[in-house]
Amino acid sequence: MHDPSSLFRFQEHDIYIPMGVLEELDNNKKGMTEVARNARQVSRFLDEIVSSTAVMGMKDGIPLAEHSHGAASGRLFFQTEPTKNNIALKLPQSKVDNQILGVVLELRTEQPDRPVVLVTKDINMRIKARALGLQAEDYHSDMVMEDTDLLYSGSLALPENFWETHGKNLSSSKSGGKTHYVVSGPLVPSFLVNQYVHLEHGG
């Protein structure tokens, strides 16, 4: 939420995203603040990456090179199973923070030959991690890359069943020679102001 393009700034390193991080993105995506806009942008990046990968292939990690215009050569992993340790029950305060720490602890146990580093802008998270003997670093976006290549295009291709799921309460009105439609449905909350949406018709 500090830098939406951070997914593509770790060069050859693999990235592992705990479920708690996805929960935090979801909890912070509403509103017009910079944090909310960044959370929505990250969600769009993740949706694009995940949509290009078969479900069975996600455990092997998703290559980031194609999605980062060559800026990143590592793989993206998601937490797919709950942790076996109970660190979240032993530590007070933020439950999500402690869940993430539990994931990092478990990764270090499962991958003893690989360096496992928690990267966060949260200084208290870094302190807690180091107190648990974990390596933790601040996030610095000092890698040069063309951010314009990663900017959201402003358009959204609607799914083929859009009208089946969004046409029930459709209403329209005319003003100034133009017809205005009011649509409701599951996709509507994710639409942005001035966003161009389109639906491809099969020929």
LOZALO-562965 format. One record per residue (C-alpha): residue in three letters; x, y, z. Coordinates in steps of 0.25 Angstrom, whole numbers, plus 5000, padded with zeros to 4 digits. Layout:
% residues N
alaXYZ ...
//
This chain:
% residues 203
met500050005000 his501250095001 asp501750064986 pro500749984977 ser501849944968 ser502649884979 leu502249744974 phe503249764962 arg504349834970 phe505049714976 gln505849674963 glu506249524964 his505649504978 asp504449424980 ile503249484987 tyr502349414997 ile501049485001 pro500349435013 met498749425014 gly498849535024 val499449635014 leu498249605005 glu497249625016 glu497949765019 leu497849805004 asp496349765005 asn496149845017 asn496849975012 lys496349974998 lys495050065000 gly495150214999 met495850324992 thr497150335000 glu498550294994 val498550175003 ala497250124997 arg497650154983 asn498950084985 ala498149964991 arg497249954979 gln498449964969 val499149854976 ser497849774975 arg497849794960 phe499249754958 leu499049624966 asp497749594959 glu498449614945 ile499649524950 val498749414956 ser497749414944 ser498949374935 thr499249254943 ala498549114945 val498149084959 met498948964960 gly500249044956 met500149144967 lys500849054977 asp502049064968 gly502149214968 ile501649304957 pro502849364948 leu502849514949 ala503649544937 glu502549554927 his501649644937 ser502849734940 his503349764926 gly504649694930 ala504949774943 ala504649654952 ser505149504949 gly504649444962 arg503449374965 leu502149414973 phe501649314983 phe500349314992 gln500049255005 thr499149135001 glu499149065015 pro498949115029 thr500249115038 lys500549005047 asn501149095058 asn500249175068 ile501149295069 ala499849385067 leu499349325080 lys500549355088 leu500749505084 pro499749615088 gln499349735079 ser499049725064 lys498549585060 val498849605046 asp500349655049 asn500549525057 gln499949435047 ile500949495037 leu502049475047 gly501649325048 val501649305033 val503149365033 leu503549275044 glu502949155037 leu503549185024 arg504949195030 thr504749055036 glu504249005023 gln505349065014 pro506649055023 asp507549075011 arg506949205006 pro506949345013 val505549385018 val505349535020 leu504149605024 val504049735017 thr503149845023 lys502949995025 asp502449965039 ile503549995049 asn502849915060 met502749795051 arg504249795048 ile504449805063 lys503549695067 ala504149605055 arg505649635060 ala505149605074 leu504749465069 gly506049445062 leu505549475048 gln506249565038 ala505449685035 glu505649805026 asp505049935022 tyr504549955008 his505350044999 ser504850064985 asp506150104979 met506150014967 val506050094954 met504850044945 glu503850104936 asp502650124945 thr501850164933 asp501850024928 leu501149974940 leu500050084941 tyr498650044940 ser498150064926 gly496850124931 ser496050014923 leu495349894928 ala494849774919 leu493549724925 pro493249574926 glu492349504916 asn491249484926 phe491249634931 trp489849654927 glu489349534933 thr489949574946 his489749724945 gly488449744937 lys487349714947 asn487249854953 leu487649934940 ser487050074939 ser487250184929 ser487050324926 lys487250434915 ser487950564917 gly488550654906 gly488350554895 lys489050444903 thr488550324910 his489050294924 tyr489050154930 val489050124945 val489549984947 ser489649904960 gly490349774963 pro491649704968 leu492649774959 val492049914961 pro492849944975 ser494149924968 phe493850024956 leu494650154956 val494250294953 asn494450324938 gln494850174935 tyr494550124921 val493849984922 his493549904909 leu492949764906 glu493449684894 his492349624886 gly492649494878 gly492449504863 
//
